[in-house]
Amino acid sequence: MNIKLKLIIKYIAVSAGIGIILFMLGFILAAGGHGTEVPSIFFFPWAFILYYLSYFFWDHTSILVTIMLLQYPLYGFLIGKSNNSRRRSIIIIIICLLHIGAFICAYLMRQKVLEIY
């Protein structure tokens, strides 16, 4: 196995572990529905954007959980594909900015859904 592939696998494995830990932490902070889902929205904004977009049309929780569990390995894959540390730093900054933007979008969508009910 070449070094590049090992590096990609390493980043995917580490980020998958981080994703699983954040998934469990978000579940604990949500307290089984009696707490707040805001930490989960911060950890997994892409799944919540889809959730709020489809809120009135369908409920496929398994698809949302799948997106949650694939988000961080995808981040790891993108970071692992970079050729050098400079490019890796740029990719990490872009991922962070997109993640924060997605969180803001999902949080604002949550506020609109709460206004309706």
C-alpha positions, 0 to 999 in steps of 0.5 A: 500500500502506498504512503498516500493511500495510508495517509487518506485511510488514517485521516478517514479513520481519525475523522470517523472516530471524531464523528462517532464521539460527536454523534454520541455527545450530541445525543447525550446533550439532547437528552433523548429529546428533553434537552437541546439539539443545538450542539447536534446542529453545530456538529452536523449542520448538513444533516439538519439543513436537509432535515429542516428543508424536508420537515414538512414533506417526509421523515427519513431519520435513517438517511439523516443519521447516515449523513451525520455518520458520513460527514466527518469521514468525508472531511477526513478524505478531503484533508487526506487527499491534499498533497502538501501541508500548505494545501491541507491547511487551506482545505481545513480552513475551507471546511471550517468556514463551510461548516460554520456557514452551514451551522448558521444556516441550519440554526436560522432554519430551526428558528423558522420551523419553531416559529411555525409551531 
